[in-house]
């Protein structure tokens, strides 16, 4: 019998999981959208250097901005710094980038005004972008692996965060559980199109259902 940890690894965490296979397909899709990626300077809002080290694609340069402190050592083609994608420092805003990349970040920035600021930053940093986010109406919420989680009242979501065995890290107290539940706001296609009105909104499908949305601008 597979334990709950084994279930999560099978679906999300292990290198052979359904999630890992979906990520591999997404990288290949990304490569097709930007065939000259190898010569590009990419800014990644909210990502991590290790994601690029594991990725099957490699731009000429990557600048990662994340709220977390960066690792002490990165390869010479990766620059990583601590920063808020909704309030970027001047030297980042003035940088020269070919492409903005963001994977599963916009749903975490906190409310409409912050999402609008995030989108404005994306649009201002480079002529091209790839902004991916889980789709609100996919049946299983991807962060907590609970069906319909995103449609439940906040109190119920906080209770699930504390007790559901497939949650990645379960908080010990209710205030933390509330904060975790409030930290994810999945977007609809209409919302993503509102924030990126001049982008193509593409769907990433699993089993015929839209699992994720991507705002893509290739020129």
C-alpha positions as CSV (number, residue, x, y, z in Angstrom):
1,X,0.0,0.0,0.0
2,X,1.4,3.4,-1.0
3,X,1.5,5.9,1.9
4,X,0.4,9.5,1.6
5,X,4.0,10.7,1.0
6,X,4.3,8.1,-1.8
7,X,1.1,9.4,-3.3
8,X,2.5,13.0,-3.4
9,X,5.8,11.8,-4.8
10,X,4.0,9.8,-7.5
11,X,1.9,12.9,-8.6
12,X,4.2,15.8,-7.9
13,X,7.6,15.4,-6.3
14,X,9.6,12.5,-7.8
15,X,11.6,12.8,-11.1
16,X,9.1,10.3,-12.7
17,X,5.9,11.9,-11.3
18,X,3.1,13.2,-13.4
19,X,4.1,16.7,-12.4
20,X,7.7,16.1,-13.6
21,X,6.5,14.8,-16.9
22,X,4.2,17.8,-17.3
23,X,7.1,20.2,-16.5
24,X,9.3,18.4,-19.1
25,X,6.6,19.0,-21.7
26,X,6.3,22.6,-20.6
27,X,10.0,23.2,-21.1
28,X,9.8,21.7,-24.6
29,X,6.9,24.0,-25.4
30,X,8.9,26.9,-24.0
31,X,11.8,26.0,-26.3
32,X,9.5,25.9,-29.3
33,X,8.1,29.3,-28.6
34,X,11.5,30.9,-28.2
35,X,13.9,29.0,-30.6
36,X,16.6,31.6,-30.2
37,X,16.6,31.2,-26.4
38,X,20.3,30.2,-26.4
39,X,21.3,33.7,-27.3
40,X,18.8,35.5,-24.9
41,X,19.1,37.4,-21.7
42,X,16.3,36.2,-19.5
43,X,14.9,37.6,-16.3
44,X,13.1,35.1,-14.1
45,X,10.7,36.7,-11.6
46,X,10.1,34.5,-8.6
47,X,12.2,31.6,-9.8
48,X,15.2,29.8,-8.4
49,X,18.7,29.2,-9.9
50,X,18.4,25.4,-9.3
51,X,15.4,25.3,-11.6
52,X,17.5,26.5,-14.5
53,X,20.3,24.2,-13.6
54,X,17.9,21.2,-13.9
55,X,16.2,22.6,-17.0
56,X,16.8,21.0,-20.4
57,X,17.1,24.6,-21.8
58,X,19.8,27.2,-21.2
59,X,19.6,30.8,-22.1
60,X,22.8,32.8,-22.6
61,X,22.1,34.7,-19.3
62,X,19.6,34.4,-16.5
63,X,18.8,37.0,-13.8
64,X,16.7,35.5,-11.0
65,X,14.8,37.7,-8.6
66,X,13.1,36.1,-5.7
67,X,12.0,37.1,-2.2
68,X,14.2,34.4,-0.8
69,X,18.0,35.0,-0.2
70,X,20.0,33.8,-3.2
71,X,22.4,30.9,-3.0
72,X,26.0,31.9,-2.3
73,X,27.4,30.4,-5.4
74,X,25.8,30.3,-8.9
75,X,27.3,29.6,-12.4
76,X,28.6,32.6,-14.2
77,X,25.6,32.6,-16.6
78,X,23.1,33.0,-13.7
79,X,22.7,36.1,-11.5
80,X,20.5,35.7,-8.5
81,X,19.3,38.4,-6.0
82,X,16.7,39.0,-3.4
83,X,13.9,41.3,-4.4
84,X,10.2,41.8,-4.8
85,X,8.9,41.3,-8.4
86,X,6.1,43.8,-7.7
87,X,8.6,46.5,-6.5
88,X,11.8,45.9,-8.4
89,X,14.9,47.9,-7.6
90,X,15.9,50.5,-10.1
91,X,19.0,48.6,-11.5
92,X,16.7,45.7,-12.4
93,X,14.1,47.9,-14.0
94,X,16.9,49.5,-16.1
95,X,18.4,46.2,-17.1
96,X,18.4,45.0,-20.7
97,X,16.5,41.7,-21.1
98,X,15.2,39.8,-24.1
99,X,12.6,37.8,-22.2
100,X,10.7,37.7,-18.9
101,X,10.0,34.2,-17.5
102,X,7.7,33.5,-14.6
103,X,6.4,30.1,-13.5
104,X,3.6,29.8,-10.9
105,X,4.3,33.2,-9.2
106,X,1.5,35.6,-10.1
107,X,-1.1,33.6,-8.1
108,X,1.1,34.2,-4.9
109,X,1.7,38.0,-5.1
110,X,-1.4,39.0,-3.1
111,X,-4.5,40.5,-4.6
112,X,-5.5,42.4,-7.7
113,X,-3.3,45.5,-7.1
114,X,-0.2,43.4,-6.6
115,X,-1.0,41.2,-9.6
116,X,-1.4,44.4,-11.7
117,X,2.0,45.7,-10.5
118,X,3.6,42.3,-11.3
119,X,2.1,42.3,-14.8
120,X,3.3,45.9,-15.3
121,X,6.8,44.9,-14.4
122,X,6.7,42.0,-16.8
123,X,5.5,44.1,-19.6
124,X,8.1,46.8,-18.9
125,X,11.2,44.6,-18.6
126,X,11.4,43.0,-22.0
127,X,9.5,42.8,-25.3
128,X,8.8,39.1,-24.8
129,X,7.5,37.1,-22.0
130,X,6.2,33.7,-20.7
131,X,4.0,33.9,-17.6
132,X,2.6,30.5,-16.4
133,X,0.0,30.1,-13.7
134,X,-2.3,27.2,-12.6
135,X,-5.8,27.4,-14.0
136,X,-8.4,28.3,-11.4
137,X,-11.0,25.8,-12.8
138,X,-8.9,22.7,-13.0
139,X,-10.6,20.3,-10.6
140,X,-7.6,19.6,-8.3
141,X,-5.8,22.6,-6.7
142,X,-2.2,21.9,-7.5
143,X,-0.5,23.4,-4.4
144,X,-2.5,21.4,-1.9
145,X,-3.6,18.4,-4.1
146,X,-7.2,18.7,-2.9
147,X,-10.2,18.7,-5.2
148,X,-12.0,22.0,-5.3
149,X,-9.8,23.6,-2.6
150,X,-9.9,27.0,-4.3
151,X,-13.7,27.2,-4.1
152,X,-14.1,26.5,-0.3
153,X,-14.5,29.1,2.4
154,X,-11.3,30.3,4.0
155,X,-11.9,28.5,7.3
156,X,-12.3,25.2,5.5
157,X,-9.2,25.8,3.4
158,X,-7.2,26.5,6.6
159,X,-8.5,23.3,8.1
160,X,-7.4,21.3,5.1
161,X,-4.0,22.9,5.1
162,X,-3.5,21.7,8.7
163,X,-4.9,18.2,8.2
164,X,-4.7,17.0,4.6
165,X,-1.9,14.5,4.3
166,X,-0.9,15.5,0.8
167,X,0.0,19.1,1.7
168,X,3.7,19.6,1.2
169,X,4.3,21.1,4.7
170,X,1.5,21.2,7.2
171,X,1.5,24.2,9.7
172,X,1.0,23.5,13.4
173,X,-1.3,26.4,14.2
174,X,-4.4,28.0,12.7
175,X,-3.0,31.5,12.1
176,X,-0.2,30.0,9.9
177,X,-2.7,27.8,8.1
178,X,-4.8,30.9,7.3
179,X,-1.8,32.7,6.0
180,X,-0.8,29.8,3.8
181,X,-4.4,29.4,2.4
182,X,-4.6,33.2,1.8
183,X,-1.3,33.0,-0.1
184,X,-2.7,31.4,-3.2
185,X,-5.2,33.0,-5.4
186,X,-5.7,31.1,-8.7
187,X,-6.5,33.0,-11.8
188,X,-9.1,32.5,-14.6
189,X,-8.4,32.9,-18.2
190,X,-10.3,36.3,-18.2
191,X,-8.2,37.6,-15.3
192,X,-4.9,36.6,-17.0
193,X,-6.0,38.2,-20.2
194,X,-6.9,41.3,-18.4
195,X,-3.3,41.6,-16.9
196,X,-1.7,40.7,-20.3
197,X,-4.1,42.2,-22.9
198,X,-1.6,42.0,-25.8
199,X,-0.4,38.4,-25.1
200,X,-1.7,35.1,-26.4
201,X,-3.3,33.1,-23.6
202,X,-2.5,29.5,-24.1
203,X,-3.7,26.4,-22.2
204,X,-1.7,23.5,-20.9
205,X,-3.9,20.5,-20.8
206,X,-3.9,17.2,-18.9
207,X,-6.6,14.6,-19.8
208,X,-8.3,17.0,-22.0
209,X,-8.7,19.6,-19.2
210,X,-6.9,22.9,-18.9
211,X,-4.5,22.6,-16.0
212,X,-2.4,25.8,-16.5
213,X,-2.5,29.0,-18.4
214,X,0.4,30.8,-20.1
215,X,0.5,34.4,-21.2
216,X,2.9,34.4,-24.1
217,X,4.3,37.3,-26.1
218,X,6.9,36.3,-28.7
219,X,7.6,39.6,-30.3
